[in-house]
Amino acid sequence: HLEVTLNRATFDKLTRHLVEQTITPVRQALADSGLSADQIHKVLMVGGSSRIPAIQEAVKRITGKDPFKGINPDERVAMGAALQGGELGGEVTDLLLLDVTPLSLGIETVGGVCTHIIERNTTIPITKSQIFTTARNFQSSVEIHVLQGERQMARDNKTLGKFQLTGIRRAMRGIPQIEVTFTIDANGIVNVSAKDLGTGRQQEITITASSNLSQEEINRAIFEAQQYAAADARDKAEATARDRAEQLLYQAEVVKKKIPKEDRSKLDELIKQTKKALKSKDSSQMADACDTLESALAATGVSMDEQYTSTPNTEPDGDYGEDTTYDADFSVVDEENQTQDN
C-alpha cells in the first residue's frame, strides 16, 4: 500500500502526457463531424478521470465551453449501454442511437492499393457495393483480400480475411464485372461478398472481429495515416499510374495489328516512351506518357470493343493465357458510382 501527497502542480506535471493523449481524439472527432467548436452545444464528460481540472481546462480550451456537469460521469457509460440495449431489444422506441465504423474497410486492388469501400465513421447498419474487373486476360478467379485501416496501400492495413471467387468467365482484361459488396449489421458484423455479374457466381465471408479494436489501436491507425499521408499518396500514385500504363501498353499492342503498317511507326515510338516512363517509376512521367499514348490510340479510330475481339493466338507476347488466380490483380471500374443502402 502506498500513499503519497501531491500538490496540483506536481500532479499536473505527472499526468500532462495523459491529458495530451485525450486532446487528439477530441480534435479528430471535431474534424470527422465537419463541425467547428462554436457549433457544439454541450460537452459531456465520461469517466471519473474527467473530474481532473487539467482535463476540464483542456476541453474548454478546445471547445470554448465548460464541460456539462449535470450527469455523473461515472454512470454515463452504463446509462448509454442500457439505452442502447433497450433500443436493440425494442423496449426503447423514442430514441435514435447511431453507431459508426471505427476504421475504413476495403479490399486490395492492382498495385497493392487499398481501395476503401466503406469509409471510417460511416453510420451502421450499412451496405455498399462497388464494381471491379480483372487485370489479366482470361483470368478465371480472383482473391478478395479484405482490409481495415486508413492507409492507402494494402500492406499497411490490417487483414480481416481472404477468399476466392472462382469460375469467372474467361475474357479479356477489363471485361468481367465483379461486384464486391460490404454489409455491416447493427452488431458490427461484416459480410463481404463478390459476385461475377456475367455468370452469377458468388462467394462471401463473414467477419465478426472487425470491431474488436481498442481505442488505442484505432487512434494509432488514424495517427499513422496522417503521419504517412504524403508517402502513401506517392506510393498510390505510382501504383495507379503503373496500372494505367500497363493497360494502355497492352491496348497499343492490340491496336498495332489493326492499323495500316505505315501508321505503326508513330505508335511504336509512343509505346517505347511509355515503357521507358514505366521503368522510371515516376508517376508524373508515367501520367504524361499515358496521356500521349491514350490520345494516339483514340486517334486510330479503333474502338475498345474492336480491341477486345482478339483471340488468344493473336495476343501480344506476355503471360496472358494462364488459368491462374492473381492476388489483388483486379481493378476499380466505377469508384464514384457506388450503390449504398443504410
Secondary structure in CASP SS format (residue, H / E / C, confidence):
PFRMAT SS
TARGET T0000
AUTHOR 0000-0000-0000
METHOD secondary structure of the structure
MODEL  1
H C 1.00
L C 1.00
E C 1.00
V C 1.00
T C 1.00
L C 1.00
N C 1.00
R H 1.00
A H 1.00
T H 1.00
F H 1.00
D H 1.00
K H 1.00
L H 1.00
T H 1.00
R H 1.00
H H 1.00
L H 1.00
V H 1.00
E H 1.00
Q H 1.00
T H 1.00
I H 1.00
T H 1.00
P H 1.00
V H 1.00
R H 1.00
Q H 1.00
A H 1.00
L H 1.00
A H 1.00
D H 1.00
S H 1.00
G C 1.00
L C 1.00
S C 1.00
A H 1.00
D H 1.00
Q H 1.00
I C 1.00
H C 1.00
K C 1.00
V C 1.00
L E 1.00
M C 1.00
V C 1.00
G C 1.00
G H 1.00
S H 1.00
S H 1.00
R H 1.00
I C 1.00
P H 1.00
A H 1.00
I H 1.00
Q H 1.00
E H 1.00
A H 1.00
V H 1.00
K H 1.00
R H 1.00
I H 1.00
T H 1.00
G C 1.00
K C 1.00
D C 1.00
P C 1.00
F E 1.00
K C 1.00
G C 1.00
I C 1.00
N C 1.00
P C 1.00
D C 1.00
E C 1.00
R H 1.00
V H 1.00
A H 1.00
M H 1.00
G H 1.00
A H 1.00
A H 1.00
L H 1.00
Q H 1.00
G H 1.00
G H 1.00
E H 1.00
L H 1.00
G C 1.00
G C 1.00
E C 1.00
V C 1.00
T C 1.00
D C 1.00
L C 1.00
L C 1.00
L C 1.00
L C 1.00
D E 1.00
V E 1.00
T C 1.00
P C 1.00
L C 1.00
S C 1.00
L E 1.00
G E 1.00
I E 1.00
E E 1.00
T E 1.00
V C 1.00
G C 1.00
G C 1.00
V E 1.00
C E 1.00
T E 1.00
H E 1.00
I E 1.00
I E 1.00
E C 1.00
R C 1.00
N C 1.00
T C 1.00
T E 1.00
I E 1.00
P C 1.00
I E 1.00
T E 1.00
K E 1.00
S E 1.00
Q E 1.00
I E 1.00
F E 1.00
T E 1.00
T E 1.00
A C 1.00
R C 1.00
N C 1.00
F C 1.00
Q C 1.00
S C 1.00
S E 1.00
V E 1.00
E E 1.00
I E 1.00
H E 1.00
V E 1.00
L E 1.00
Q E 1.00
G C 1.00
E C 1.00
R C 1.00
Q C 1.00
M E 1.00
A H 1.00
R H 1.00
D H 1.00
N C 1.00
K E 1.00
T E 1.00
L E 1.00
G E 1.00
K E 1.00
F E 1.00
Q E 1.00
L E 1.00
T E 1.00
G C 1.00
I C 1.00
R C 1.00
R C 1.00
A C 1.00
M C 1.00
R C 1.00
G C 1.00
I C 1.00
P C 1.00
Q C 1.00
I E 1.00
E E 1.00
V E 1.00
T E 1.00
F E 1.00
T E 1.00
I E 1.00
D C 1.00
A C 1.00
N C 1.00
G C 1.00
I C 1.00
V E 1.00
N E 1.00
V E 1.00
S E 1.00
A E 1.00
K E 1.00
D E 1.00
L C 1.00
G C 1.00
T C 1.00
G C 1.00
R C 1.00
Q E 1.00
Q E 1.00
E E 1.00
I E 1.00
T E 1.00
I E 1.00
T C 1.00
A C 1.00
S C 1.00
S C 1.00
N C 1.00
L C 1.00
S C 1.00
Q H 1.00
E H 1.00
E H 1.00
I H 1.00
N H 1.00
R H 1.00
A H 1.00
I H 1.00
F H 1.00
E H 1.00
A H 1.00
Q H 1.00
Q H 1.00
Y C 1.00
A H 1.00
A H 1.00
A H 1.00
D H 1.00
A H 1.00
R H 1.00
D H 1.00
K H 1.00
A H 1.00
E H 1.00
A H 1.00
T H 1.00
A H 1.00
R H 1.00
D H 1.00
R H 1.00
A H 1.00
E H 1.00
Q H 1.00
L H 1.00
L H 1.00
Y H 1.00
Q H 1.00
A H 1.00
E H 1.00
V H 1.00
V H 1.00
K H 1.00
K C 1.00
K C 1.00
I C 1.00
P C 1.00
K H 1.00
E H 1.00
D H 1.00
R H 1.00
S H 1.00
K H 1.00
L H 1.00
D H 1.00
E H 1.00
L H 1.00
I H 1.00
K H 1.00
Q H 1.00
T H 1.00
K H 1.00
K H 1.00
A H 1.00
L H 1.00
K H 1.00
S H 1.00
K C 1.00
D C 1.00
S H 1.00
S H 1.00
Q H 1.00
M H 1.00
A H 1.00
D H 1.00
A H 1.00
C H 1.00
D H 1.00
T H 1.00
L H 1.00
E H 1.00
S H 1.00
A H 1.00
L H 1.00
A H 1.00
A H 1.00
T C 1.00
G C 1.00
V C 1.00
S C 1.00
M H 1.00
D H 1.00
E H 1.00
Q H 1.00
Y C 1.00
T C 1.00
S C 1.00
T C 1.00
P H 1.00
N H 1.00
T H 1.00
E C 1.00
P C 1.00
D C 1.00
G C 1.00
D C 1.00
Y C 1.00
G C 1.00
E C 1.00
D C 1.00
T C 1.00
T E 1.00
Y E 1.00
D E 1.00
A C 1.00
D C 1.00
F E 1.00
S E 1.00
V E 1.00
V E 1.00
D E 1.00
E E 1.00
E E 1.00
N E 1.00
Q E 1.00
T E 1.00
Q E 1.00
D E 1.00
N C 1.00
END
